[in-house]
Amino acid sequence: MQSGLVLCLPRDVETVQLTRGVLDASLKVLGVTAETRDDITLALGEACANVVQHADPADVYELRVGGA
């Protein structure tokens, strides 16, 4: 099975929590354990926070998640 998720979001600190929630819910539906989801969403949150805080000041950023 292959799955993917693409989000195009405003470069705003409020979107970091949104990305974590969307990914966590998606992984839960796929049967990923809570411990693994926590690790993944923590890493995602850190990455998104870095983009929002340090990246080129674009209006939006894109999150792409995929797996096989």
N, C-alpha and C positions, 0 to 999 in steps of 0.2 A: 504494500500500500504506500502511496506517495501522497503527501499533503503539503499545503503551503498557505501562507498568510502574507498579505501585503497591506500595509497601512501608510497613508500619506497624511501627515499630521502637521499642525502649526508648530513652529519651534517655540514652545511654551512649556514651562516647568509643570503645568497641570497635566500635560499629555503623558508624562512619565508614568504616573499611577494608572492612567487609562491603558497604556500599552501592557503593563504588568497584568492588569485584570483581564484584558482580552486574551492574552496568551495563556494565562492560567486556566481560564474557562475552556479554551480550545484544547489544551493538553489534557484537561480532566475528561472531556468528552472522548478523547482518544485512549483513555485508560492509563495515563501516566500517573505514577504514584505521587502522593503529596510531597514526599521528601525530594524527589527529582524535580517536580514542578517548582518547589521553593528555590532550589539551586538555580534553575534556569531563569526564573523570573527575577531573582536577585541580580544575576549577571546582566540580564536585559535592562533592568532598572538602572544599573550603574552605567551601562553603555549609553542609554538614552539620556541620562542626566549629563554625561560628558558631552554629548552632541549639543544639547540645549545650552550648556554653559560655555563650551569652548570652541565650537565649530564656527565656520564662516557664517556670518549673520544672514542666512537665507530665511525666507518666510516660512518654509516648510522643511520637513525631513521625512525620509521614507524608511520604513521598517520592513525588512523582508525576512521571513522565517520559512524554512523549508526542511523537509526531511523525507526519508524513504523508509 
